[in-house]
Amino acid sequence: MASYLEKAKEAMNQFDTVTIIQVPRAENTNADALARLATGLEERLLKTVPIEILEAPSIDKQEQVGSIVVRPCWMDPIISFLRDGTLPADKFEARRLRFRSAPFIWKNIVCRFGVPRELVSDHGTQFENEKLQSICDRLGIKKVFSSKKQRSS
């Protein structure tokens, strides 16, 4: 409807003067029938109001898609650590990142999706720390490690 309103406003701008009058409902039975038809299909209206189903919109308008700009986030190092095992070069920052990864799993997995039965990961050290092990033990989460990639001969 907004597209049609926009087109009507564009058309109105092409005239020197425009007068809009309200037609009483009693004098405009077709519009009244269409209004009732829009709120729900009534059996008697289907017989009196011609309905045309359009194959395509009658207004040529390109759909606009909003773009998403991805900016650096405070979670990026944690996600990189959990996904790839990537740690900062600074030992203090690496230790801090390991410490922050367990609460991240709690907040972003357990609180969002519930307690999983299993936590599947690779053999990375990011999933081998006391805090994460303590959370898994208390919640009954089984830690499962994926198999290592076999080299082909």
Buried (B, 14 or more C-beta within 10 A) or exposed (E): EEEEEEEEEEEEEEEEEEEEEEEEEEEEEEEBBEEBBEEEEEEEBEEEBEEEEEEEEEEEEEEEEEEEEEEEEEEEBBBBBBEEBBBBEEEEEBEEBBEBBBEBBBEBBBEEEEEBEEBEBBEBEBBEEEBBBEBBEEEEBEBEEEEEEEEEE
